[in-house]
Amino acid sequence: MERASAEIEQPGFWDKLDYAQKVVKEKKQMEDTILKWEKLDAGINDLKDMIELAEMEDDEGLADSILVDFDSLKNDIQALRL
């Protein structure tokens, strides 16, 4: 992604419009993928916190919420793997 960013900043980059559009599209796809992984990472950390909280407070009521969040994260990970 850094290569694409550096390339976009070069003088004359937009002179070859088809190529420039391809580079910009690829950069956007990389950024989107990174954002999705960051969202998953945050979700995993939130889930870990919920599990710790449920254990500390001996709160079995959080189990349903934890399972729903886990299933959602699992589906998101599977979608990214495709």
Helices and strands as residue ranges (DSSP letters): H 2-8, G 13-15, H 17-56, H 62-81
